Amino acid sequence: MDTQPTRKELSHERIVETAARAIRRGGFNGVGVADIMKEAGLTHGGFYAHFPSRNALLAEALERAGRDSAERIEKSSALRQAKGASALRALVESYLSDSHLSSTESGCPVAALASEMPRQAAEVRDAAARRVRSLIGRVQNALTGRGAPDRAALIAGQLVGALQLARALGDNTEGKALLSTTRRSLLAQYDIT
């Protein structure tokens, strides 16, 4: 049976989607409940009908941000693989792309929020740990027999660190050059075709 989502479910989705963008844009501390509700086109008073706390919203928004970012990277990787790139090369090139550099609001939440993750409430830290594990798992899957989980963690760390540094430099020639250098280095270091 095909059932339509209720008004409450649609509102909940809108709040989570808005918060997922907002945490990547402004960090965890840059997200206020009133601002999220306003951006979502809802009243502040309705927040507690959807979430028991701000931390519950942040944890769910972080999960959503991770899923959305993973889908985006997977689509980009699939296009590269269709052109003959290996799964790992496609992942590295997609993650360290100029478009990912410029899309903080829709990009990887680990890169956007890693330095803030350890200072959050337990439920948000747990969601953050799941996002990190998921990223490492995606790299491990792309390795396809090329290495142990420690190699996947190493590559994931290089991907996140390079994207963070490039974003710190800016969506400009310098930031893009850092991504390009890191892509070439990773591909050569791990003999990725």
C-alpha positions as CSV (number, residue, x, y, z in Angstrom):
1,M,0.0,0.0,0.0
2,D,1.2,3.5,-0.9
3,T,0.6,5.8,2.0
4,Q,1.1,9.5,1.9
5,P,3.3,11.0,4.7
6,T,1.4,12.9,7.3
7,R,1.7,16.6,7.8
8,K,3.8,16.0,10.9
9,E,6.1,13.6,9.0
10,L,6.6,16.2,6.3
11,S,7.4,18.9,8.8
12,H,9.8,16.6,10.6
13,E,11.6,15.9,7.3
14,R,11.8,19.6,6.6
15,I,13.3,20.4,10.0
16,V,15.9,17.6,9.7
17,E,16.8,18.6,6.1
18,T,17.2,22.2,7.2
19,A,19.3,21.3,10.2
20,A,21.5,19.0,8.2
21,R,22.4,21.9,5.9
22,A,22.8,24.3,8.8
23,I,25.2,22.2,10.9
24,R,27.5,21.9,7.9
25,R,27.2,25.6,7.1
26,G,27.6,27.0,10.7
27,G,28.8,24.1,12.9
28,F,26.9,22.6,15.8
29,N,27.1,25.8,17.9
30,G,25.9,27.8,15.0
31,V,22.5,26.0,15.0
32,G,19.8,27.4,17.1
33,V,16.4,25.7,17.4
34,A,14.6,29.0,16.7
35,D,16.7,29.6,13.6
36,I,16.2,26.1,12.2
37,M,12.4,26.3,12.7
38,K,12.3,29.7,11.1
39,E,14.4,28.5,8.1
40,A,12.1,25.5,7.8
41,G,9.1,27.8,7.7
42,L,7.7,26.5,11.0
43,T,7.1,28.0,14.5
44,H,9.6,27.6,17.3
45,G,6.9,26.3,19.5
46,G,6.3,23.2,17.4
47,F,9.9,22.0,17.8
48,Y,9.2,19.7,20.8
49,A,6.4,17.9,19.0
50,H,9.2,16.5,16.8
51,F,12.3,16.2,19.1
52,P,12.8,15.7,22.8
53,S,15.9,18.0,22.7
54,R,18.2,20.1,20.5
55,N,20.8,17.3,20.8
56,A,18.3,14.8,19.4
57,L,17.8,17.1,16.4
58,L,21.6,17.5,16.0
59,A,22.1,13.7,16.0
60,E,19.4,13.1,13.5
61,A,20.6,16.0,11.3
62,L,24.1,14.6,11.4
63,E,22.8,11.2,10.3
64,R,20.9,12.8,7.5
65,A,23.8,14.9,6.4
66,G,26.0,11.8,6.2
67,R,23.5,9.8,4.2
68,D,22.9,12.7,1.8
69,S,26.6,13.3,1.3
70,A,27.3,9.6,0.8
71,E,24.6,9.4,-1.9
72,R,26.1,12.4,-3.6
73,I,29.7,11.0,-3.5
74,E,28.3,7.6,-4.7
75,K,26.6,9.1,-7.7
76,S,29.7,11.0,-8.7
77,S,31.9,7.9,-8.1
78,A,29.5,5.8,-10.2
79,L,29.9,8.2,-13.2
80,R,33.7,8.0,-12.9
81,Q,33.5,4.2,-12.7
82,A,31.4,4.0,-15.8
83,K,34.3,5.8,-17.5
84,G,36.7,3.1,-16.4
85,A,38.0,4.3,-13.0
86,S,38.5,1.8,-10.2
87,A,36.1,2.2,-7.2
88,L,38.9,3.7,-5.1
89,R,40.1,6.1,-7.8
90,A,36.4,7.2,-8.3
91,L,36.0,7.7,-4.6
92,V,39.2,9.7,-4.2
93,E,38.4,11.9,-7.2
94,S,34.8,12.5,-6.1
95,Y,35.7,13.3,-2.5
96,L,38.6,15.6,-3.4
97,S,36.7,17.3,-6.2
98,D,36.3,21.0,-6.8
99,S,32.6,20.7,-6.5
100,H,32.9,19.1,-3.0
101,L,35.2,21.9,-2.0
102,S,32.5,24.5,-2.9
103,S,29.6,22.6,-1.4
104,T,30.0,22.8,2.4
105,E,26.2,22.8,3.0
106,S,25.7,19.5,1.1
107,G,29.2,18.0,1.5
108,C,30.7,15.5,4.0
109,P,29.7,16.3,7.5
110,V,32.8,14.7,8.9
111,A,35.0,17.2,7.0
112,A,32.7,20.0,8.0
113,L,32.4,19.1,11.7
114,A,35.2,16.9,12.8
115,S,36.9,19.3,15.1
116,E,33.6,20.0,16.9
117,M,32.4,16.4,17.2
118,P,34.3,15.4,20.4
119,R,32.8,18.3,22.3
120,Q,29.2,17.4,21.7
121,A,26.7,15.6,23.9
122,A,26.9,11.8,24.0
123,E,24.1,11.2,21.5
124,V,25.6,13.6,19.0
125,R,29.1,12.1,19.5
126,D,27.6,8.6,18.9
127,A,26.1,9.9,15.6
128,A,29.4,11.4,14.7
129,A,31.3,8.2,15.4
130,R,28.8,6.3,13.1
131,R,29.5,8.9,10.3
132,V,33.2,8.4,10.7
133,R,32.9,4.6,10.6
134,S,30.6,4.9,7.6
135,L,33.2,6.9,5.7
136,I,36.0,4.4,6.6
137,G,33.7,1.6,5.5
138,R,33.1,3.2,2.1
139,V,36.9,3.5,1.6
140,Q,37.3,-0.1,2.8
141,N,34.7,-1.2,0.2
142,A,36.4,0.7,-2.5
143,L,39.8,-0.9,-1.6
144,T,38.5,-4.3,-2.8
145,G,41.2,-6.4,-1.4
146,R,44.0,-3.8,-1.5
147,G,44.4,-3.4,2.2
148,A,43.3,-3.9,5.7
149,P,40.9,-1.6,7.6
150,D,43.9,0.4,9.0
151,R,44.7,1.4,5.4
152,A,41.0,2.5,4.9
153,A,41.2,4.6,8.0
154,L,44.4,6.2,6.8
155,I,43.0,7.1,3.4
156,A,39.8,8.4,5.0
157,G,41.8,10.6,7.3
158,Q,43.8,11.9,4.3
159,L,40.6,12.6,2.4
160,V,38.9,14.5,5.3
161,G,42.1,16.4,6.2
162,A,42.8,17.5,2.7
163,L,39.2,18.7,2.2
164,Q,39.3,20.6,5.5
165,L,42.6,22.3,4.6
166,A,41.4,23.2,1.1
167,R,38.2,24.7,2.5
168,A,40.3,26.7,5.0
169,L,42.3,28.1,2.1
170,G,39.1,28.8,0.2
171,D,37.2,27.9,-2.9
172,N,39.9,29.4,-5.0
173,T,43.1,28.5,-6.9
174,E,45.0,27.7,-3.7
175,G,42.3,25.4,-2.3
176,K,41.8,23.6,-5.6
177,A,45.6,23.2,-6.0
178,L,45.7,21.5,-2.5
179,L,43.0,19.1,-3.6
180,S,44.7,18.3,-6.9
181,T,48.0,17.7,-5.2
182,T,46.4,15.4,-2.6
183,R,44.5,13.5,-5.3
184,R,47.7,12.9,-7.3
185,S,49.6,11.9,-4.2
186,L,47.0,9.4,-3.0
187,L,46.5,7.9,-6.4
188,A,50.3,7.4,-6.7
189,Q,50.9,6.3,-3.1
190,Y,48.4,3.5,-3.3
191,D,49.0,2.8,-7.0
192,I,45.3,3.5,-7.8
193,T,44.2,3.1,-11.3
